[in-house]
Amino acid sequence: MNKSGIYIFKLQGLAVLSLIYGMLTGCGGRAPVVEEKPPVVTGVATAVVQSESLGATFEAPGVVRAKTSTVISSKLVGTIVAMRISEGERVRAGQVLVEIDNRDARAQLVKAQAGLREAEGGTEELERNLKAAVATQSAAQAQRQLAETTLKRYQGLRERKSVSAQEYDEVAARAQVALAEVERADRLQQVIVARRQMVAARIDQARADVEAAQIYAGYARITSPVEGLVVSKQAEIGGLAAPGVPLLTIEGTGRSGGLRLEATVEESRLGAIALGTAARVGIDSLGGLELAGRVVEIVPAADPASRTFTVRIELPANPSLRSGQFGRVQFQAGERKGLSIPANAVVRRGQLTGVYVIDEKGIANLRLITLGRQDGDRLEVLSGLDAGVTIVAESSRIAREGVQVK
């Protein structure tokens, strides 16, 4: 085909296209615009944004600390022969943690037990001697009474001159001898009683020595004084244990234990805090986990360098909490005016947050907003919304923007 033929073909094509366009537009006018009706969603809860009183808060940084932290050390010198726990392990009160070589303690216990047996062995002989002394004293008392009665009778006979002086002297001498025998029996009994008291004291001392040796031997098995978590271990098997040398550190988790946040509060803010004050604690390392805390202690002395006070907030039990974690605590500081919306109204798209705003035609349009703190099931709105605007209160009911809400 030559060039002129190609040119004529193109003109014919343009003429056909023009004819089709004219048929569509009708007499050279515009093509009719067909309006698509937006999809309708019914039964969706809405809410009108209104200005309301919001609690004014201020934030303070803090660190999670254990309420009780116990450093475990030995009370005797010896080689560590067993370590029955590891770092991160939970222990109960009375659980054996460390065992120490206690041969010296066992030797002292055996010696103390031998001394106790020796002291107790002399008590039987003393009891026999004491019984004999009591019997001797009783016999001497009887002889003395007989001698005194006989002497009185002879005194009457002597007055009547019925006995000779020699006979009377003999009876009087026997009375003196009987009295001396009574005194000797008394002294013997007193000596035996004193010896028994000494032996009893020796027995008590020996028993105390045995008890002390048993306690000392018990120091070879170190047990946990509290229920808690082993956070550090400073010794290993084969090492030397000695008084005052740390072996383990345990943070209490029982009734007397638990965790709390030690917050640093500026001096000017301290007046808004009192014991028992409720506070919200956020833990950064746990994705901003929020916990309901309570002020349990305000350290009365300020840090002279920073002019800040330490406020301790008791935290509820949570298995994810660990001492040393960084946290932020929010304290209530009066009230202020602001906007808040239901938490269910928020739409999250990655790092962006928004709400569906309903216009005058009932169409839901997504509007980006900036949120503040959360209070229960409501979120503070910092920017992006004005009072009087109607929003969708249940964003999950709207699949996309542009739908009509009825």
Buried (B, 14 or more C-beta within 10 A) or exposed (E): EEEEEEEEEEEEEEEEEEEEEEEEEEEEEEEEEEEEEBEEBEEBEBBEBEEEEBBBBBBBBBEBBBBBBBEBBBBBEBEBBEBEBEEEEEBEEEEEBBBBBBEBBBEBBEEBBEBBEEBBEBBEEBEEBBEEBBEBBEEBBEBBEEBBEBBEEBEEBBEEEEBEEEEBEEBBEBBEBBBEBBEEBBEBBEEBBEBBEEBEEBBEBBBEBBEEBBEBBBBBBBBBBBBBBBBBBEBEEEBEBBEEEEBBBBBBBEEEBBBBBBBBBEEEBBEBBEEEBEBBBBBEBBEEBBBEBBBBBBEEEBEEEEEBBBBBBBBEEEEEBBBEBEBBBBBBBEEEEBBBBBBBBBBEEEEEBBBBBBEEEBBBEBBEBEBBBEBEEBBBBEEBBEEEBBBBBBBEBBEEBEBBBE
